[in-house]
Amino acid sequence: MSARSDIRREVRDFYARAASSHCCAGEAPQKGVVARVAGYSTEELGPLPDDAVENSFGCGNPVAFAGLEGSETVVDLGAGAGIDLLLAARKVGPEGRVIGVDMTDEMISRARKNIAEAGLGNVEVRKGFIEDLPVETGSVDWVISNCVINLSPDKPKVFAEIARVLRPGGKISISDIVVEDLPECVRRDTALYASCVGGAISEPDYVSGLAEAGLVDVEVTDRLVYGTTEIEALMRSEVSDREGRSGAPRFGGDAGELAGKIWSARFTARKASG
Ligand SMILES: C[S@@+](CC[C@H](N)C(=O)[O-])C[C@H]1O[C@@H](n2cnc3c(N)ncnc32)[C@H](O)[C@@H]1O
């Protein structure tokens, strides 16, 4: 892949198109395909605006077992259309605060609409980069994120920013794609980068990245290894490409070749108490 700014632009354009496309029978972009295997329960999704669910692009459910409590402050890196913001907002209650950060205007607009529709007054979305969080140092109890850090061209900076914004004793719950032995053709493919595959790192590199940023008790608490079906869904990229083709496979090879080499992992860790 190319320079960091090019990667960022490609990723932003991809999610701008994702947020702007409309689901309609027949030619429906395959929104939420991956989210359906992400592990949200029907009870969790039921009260949420349909738009937040349909425009969810996560690969896990970082809020589910995180242990968020009333009055806590949570930051969601790459909040997208807001599914995890809404779930977190219910957990921390009216005394708590949830801040979503995203760089894509179209996603931010969707998230703000979904927050308004859900009638939640304790959530806000800030425009910014996860490599340079618009969040005060030492101010948050939780950092959550769902399928975003793989997209960053500067992951050490993201890990450092997570450590910066957490208060001493603050925790993380992050779901993300990790990979093993990806073929070079996948690494070089811009669309596969934006589909959360090409830029993903290995699980050991993720764990050491978080530890090098100063977090402790880094653990992988959950894994969902993708088989051919899930990989085909990822390869279909969920949104139409620049020429408007939706669901076109991006990877020239057989998705089965990648089975077992891509999985969603949930990482937990905390910032030492001081
Ligand atoms: C795969 S989607 C996940 C969205 C959401 N977390 C969910 O589960 O539905 C990735 C999101 O991260 C945002 N994003 C990607 N790279 C980013 C960066 N470097 N800084 C801020 N936002 C970023 C994109 O705009 C997009 O909304």
The ligand as a Gaussian input file, in Angstrom:
#p B3LYP/6-31G(d) Opt

LIG

0 1
 C      -15.146000      -0.845000       9.740000
 S      -15.909000       0.688000      10.168000
 C      -16.412000       0.318000      11.836000
 C      -17.439000       1.284000      12.362000
 C      -18.015000       0.946000      13.741000
 N      -16.988000       0.783000      14.732000
 C      -18.903000      -0.277000      13.686000
 O      -18.623000      -1.231000      14.424000
 O      -19.860000      -0.280000      12.928000
 C      -14.514000       1.747000      10.384000
 C      -14.818000       3.182000      10.823000
 O      -13.612000       3.768000      11.298000
 C      -13.429000       5.045000      10.718000
 N      -11.968000       5.231000      10.610000
 C      -11.098000       4.473000       9.917000
 N       -9.852000       4.903000      10.070000
 C       -9.922000       5.984000      10.902000
 C       -8.950000       6.886000      11.453000
 N       -7.661000       6.744000      11.162000
 N       -9.382000       7.866000      12.260000
 C      -10.715000       8.017000      12.546000
 N      -11.671000       7.198000      12.048000
 C      -11.282000       6.193000      11.241000
 C      -14.170000       4.988000       9.401000
 O      -14.568000       6.274000       8.991000
 C      -15.349000       4.076000       9.721000
 O      -16.447000       4.806000      10.198000

